[in-house]
Amino acid sequence: MMILGLHRLMADRVLVIGSGGREHALAWKLAQSPHVKQVFVAPGNAGTDNNGKISNSGFVAVSSYISFSFSAVLVSNHTIVTQFCKDHNIGLVVVGQESLLAAGKAGVNYLDSIVDDLQAAGVRCFGPSAKAAQLASNTSFAKAFLDRHGIPTARWKAFTNPQEACRFIISTDFPARVVRARGPAARKEVTIAASKEEACKAVQEIMQDRMFGEMVVIEELLQGEELSCLCFTDGVTVASMPPAQAHKRLLDGDQGPNTGGMGAYCPVPQVQQSSLACSKADHTCG
């Protein structure tokens, strides 16, 4: 679970794990806190290299008489990260890299995620456990969770056999044109097909060599605005952020293949404040 009251957990030194724009933004905001004197980013990027309180340049740890600098490979070694945090008095670790949140040491055992391992070693860590992270990284897990708890979601079905998936696509009385698979490094591969035939073709291409895993999720295509409303919770209290909308399609006019995101903006004018207030009040608002 995410942790509320982050300011109470702040320490002189914070470690942000990841190398993308997300981690750059996290480090930038953390550095603005008067409680934080130094923000390390591992492995970091050019934007986090010697930027005021933020640094990944010269970020060197010594453990077992071996000197090393953090790299994308080393941050996946939970023992090395844990030892660095203890040796350098890191008071809080913020994990932004999805693959480390979703996968264990061997990439399969959610009980061995970096958050679970750091917390077990007594290092304070901000991020979901690997089991909770499956809500974002594992589509079939997330969809089953939504169904189980009566949370509205598009109709769907998971398949490990491409022929069965195609029969489902063709036979359904709804537009089953969204094909989801989990790609490398926990990246979610999504195809929004223009027709059921195109959806079947996507299934065949994805599953013929199992390059994106053993399963695809076929989902009903829902037309309309897509928004993200992120929340922080300690398991009891929920604090929501303003809704945001990402540009997912590659080309202008909402055309072209789906991407992980071509940019985003916030606030979102399409959302009525009354609806937002209702969703904050309780989950029964329609």
C-alpha positions in Angstrom: 0.0 0.0 0.0 1.1 3.6 -0.5 1.8 5.6 2.6 0.1 8.8 3.6 1.9 11.5 5.7 5.0 11.3 3.6 6.3 14.4 5.2 6.6 12.5 8.5 8.8 10.0 6.9 11.1 12.5 5.2 14.8 12.2 6.0 18.0 14.0 5.2 18.7 11.6 2.4 16.2 10.1 -0.1 16.9 7.6 -2.8 14.7 7.6 -5.9 15.0 4.4 -8.0 14.5 4.7 -11.8 15.8 6.5 -14.8 12.9 8.1 -16.6 11.0 11.3 -16.6 8.8 10.0 -13.8 11.8 9.7 -11.5 13.1 13.1 -12.6 9.7 14.6 -11.5 9.7 12.7 -8.2 13.2 13.8 -7.4 12.5 17.4 -8.4 9.5 17.6 -6.1 11.2 15.8 -3.2 14.1 18.2 -3.4 11.7 21.1 -2.7 11.0 19.8 0.8 12.9 21.6 3.6 13.1 18.2 5.3 15.3 16.8 2.5 18.9 17.7 2.1 19.9 15.3 -0.6 18.2 13.3 -3.3 20.0 10.4 -5.0 18.6 8.9 -8.2 19.7 5.4 -9.3 20.5 4.9 -12.0 19.2 8.4 -12.9 19.5 10.3 -16.2 20.9 13.5 -17.6 18.2 15.6 -15.9 19.1 14.3 -12.5 22.8 14.7 -12.9 24.1 17.3 -10.4 20.9 19.4 -10.3 21.0 21.2 -6.9 20.1 18.8 -4.2 19.6 16.0 -6.8 22.5 13.9 -7.9 23.4 10.6 -9.6 26.9 11.7 -10.6 29.5 10.3 -8.4 26.9 8.1 -6.7 29.2 5.4 -5.6 28.7 2.8 -2.9 31.3 0.6 -1.2 30.1 -2.8 -0.1 32.3 -5.9 0.7 35.3 -3.9 -0.4 33.9 -3.5 -3.9 33.4 0.0 -5.3 30.6 0.4 -7.8 28.3 3.0 -9.3 24.6 2.3 -9.6 23.4 1.1 -13.0 20.1 -0.3 -14.3 21.5 -3.8 -13.6 22.5 -3.0 -10.0 19.2 -1.5 -8.9 17.6 -4.8 -9.7 19.9 -6.4 -7.1 17.9 -5.8 -3.9 20.8 -6.8 -1.6 23.1 -4.2 -3.1 20.4 -1.5 -2.8 19.6 -2.4 0.8 23.2 -2.4 1.8 23.8 1.0 0.2 20.8 2.4 2.0 22.1 1.2 5.4 25.7 2.3 4.7 24.7 5.8 3.6 21.8 6.5 6.0 19.1 6.7 3.4 16.0 7.5 5.3 13.4 6.9 2.6 13.4 5.1 -0.8 10.9 6.0 -3.5 10.6 3.4 -6.2 9.3 4.7 -9.5 10.5 2.0 -11.9 7.5 -0.3 -12.6 9.5 -3.4 -13.4 11.0 -3.4 -9.9 7.6 -2.9 -8.3 5.9 -5.7 -10.3 8.6 -8.3 -10.4 10.8 -10.2 -7.9 14.4 -11.1 -8.1 13.7 -13.8 -10.7 11.0 -11.7 -12.4 8.3 -14.1 -11.3 7.9 -14.1 -7.5 5.9 -11.1 -6.3 6.9 -11.8 -2.7 10.5 -10.7 -3.5 9.8 -7.3 -4.9 12.2 -4.5 -4.1 9.6 -2.8 -1.8 9.0 -6.0 0.1 12.7 -6.7 0.5 13.6 -3.2 1.6 10.8 -3.0 4.2 11.8 -6.5 5.5 15.3 -5.2 6.0 14.0 -2.1 7.9 14.5 0.4 5.1 11.5 2.7 4.8 10.1 2.6 1.2 7.4 4.4 -0.6 5.6 2.2 -3.1 3.2 -0.7 -3.4 4.1 -4.2 -2.5 4.6 -6.5 -5.5 1.2 -8.2 -4.8 -0.5 -4.8 -4.9 1.4 -3.7 -7.9 -0.2 -6.5 -9.9 -3.2 -4.1 -10.2 -1.1 -2.1 -12.7 1.2 -4.7 -14.1 -1.1 -7.8 -14.5 -4.3 -7.1 -16.5 -6.0 -10.4 -15.8 -5.3 -10.0 -12.1 -6.7 -6.5 -12.1 -9.8 -7.3 -14.2 -10.6 -10.3 -11.9 -10.2 -8.0 -8.9 -12.6 -5.5 -10.3 -15.2 -8.1 -11.1 -14.8 -9.7 -7.7 -15.5 -6.4 -5.9 -18.2 -5.2 -8.2 -16.2 -2.3 -9.7 -17.4 -1.4 -13.2 -15.1 -2.4 -16.0 -15.2 -3.3 -19.7 -16.2 -6.9 -20.4 -13.2 -9.2 -20.9 -11.7 -12.6 -21.0 -8.1 -14.0 -20.8 -6.7 -16.6 -23.1 -3.5 -18.6 -23.5 -4.6 -20.1 -26.8 -4.7 -17.8 -29.9 -7.4 -19.8 -31.7 -9.7 -19.6 -28.7 -9.1 -15.9 -28.3 -10.0 -15.3 -32.0 -13.2 -17.3 -31.7 -14.1 -15.2 -28.7 -13.4 -12.0 -30.6 -15.5 -13.0 -33.6 -18.5 -14.4 -31.6 -19.1 -11.7 -29.0 -22.0 -9.3 -29.4 -19.8 -6.4 -28.2 -16.7 -4.8 -29.8 -14.0 -7.1 -28.4 -11.2 -5.1 -30.1 -8.7 -4.3 -27.3 -5.9 -6.8 -27.0 -3.7 -6.5 -23.9 -0.5 -8.4 -23.2 2.4 -7.9 -20.7 5.6 -7.0 -22.5 9.2 -6.9 -21.5 10.1 -5.1 -18.2 6.5 -5.2 -17.1 5.5 -2.9 -20.0 1.9 -3.3 -21.0 1.4 -3.9 -24.7 -2.0 -2.7 -25.9 -3.5 -2.9 -29.3 -6.8 -1.0 -30.1 -8.0 -2.7 -33.3 -10.2 -1.0 -35.9 -12.0 -4.3 -36.5 -12.5 -7.7 -35.0 -10.4 -9.1 -37.9 -7.6 -6.7 -37.0 -7.9 -7.8 -33.3 -7.5 -11.4 -34.3 -4.4 -10.5 -36.3 -2.9 -8.8 -33.3 -3.5 -11.9 -31.2 -1.7 -14.1 -33.7 1.2 -11.7 -33.9 1.5 -11.4 -30.1 1.1 -15.1 -29.3 2.9 -16.8 -32.1 6.3 -16.6 -30.5 5.1 -15.8 -27.0 7.3 -12.8 -27.0 4.9 -11.0 -24.6 4.2 -13.9 -22.3 1.7 -16.7 -22.2 -1.5 -14.8 -22.0 -3.6 -12.1 -23.7 -6.6 -10.3 -22.4 -9.4 -9.5 -24.9 -11.4 -6.5 -23.7 -14.5 -4.6 -24.8 -13.7 -1.3 -26.6 -15.3 1.5 -24.7 -15.7 4.8 -26.6 -15.2 8.1 -24.7 -12.8 10.1 -22.7 -10.1 8.3 -20.8 -8.8 9.8 -17.6 -6.4 8.9 -14.8 -7.3 9.7 -11.2 -4.4 8.6 -9.0 -4.8 8.3 -5.2 -2.5 7.8 -2.2 -3.7 5.5 0.6 -2.4 3.9 3.8 -5.2 1.3 3.6 -7.7 3.5 5.5 -7.6 7.0 4.2 -7.5 7.9 0.5 -6.2 11.2 -0.8 -6.8 11.9 -4.5 -4.7 13.8 -7.0 -6.4 15.9 -9.7 -7.5 13.9 -12.8 -5.1 13.9 -15.7 -5.4 12.8 -19.3 -2.6 11.2 -21.3 -2.0 11.3 -25.1 -1.8 7.6 -25.9 -2.1 7.4 -29.7 1.0 8.0 -31.7 -0.6 10.4 -34.3 -2.7 13.5 -34.2 -6.5 13.2 -34.1 -6.3 10.2 -31.8 -5.0 8.0 -34.6 -2.2 5.5 -35.0 -1.0 2.7 -32.7 -1.3 2.9 -28.9 1.7 4.0 -26.9 2.8 4.1 -23.3 2.1 7.9 -23.4 3.0 10.8 -25.6 2.5 13.4 -22.9 -0.2 14.4 -20.5 -2.0 17.4 -19.1 -3.8 18.4 -15.9 -6.3 19.7 -14.9 -8.8 18.1 -17.3 -11.6 20.4 -18.4 -13.9 17.5 -19.4 -14.4 16.5 -15.8 -17.2 18.3 -13.9 -16.2 19.4 -10.4 -19.5 17.9 -9.1 -18.5 14.5 -10.5 -15.0 14.8 -9.0 -16.5 15.7 -5.6 -18.9 12.8 -5.8 -16.1 10.3 -6.6 -14.1 11.6 -3.6 -17.1 11.3 -1.3 -17.8 7.6 -1.8 -17.5 4.9 -4.5 -21.3 4.6 -5.0 -21.6 7.8 -7.0 -22.9 7.1 -10.5 
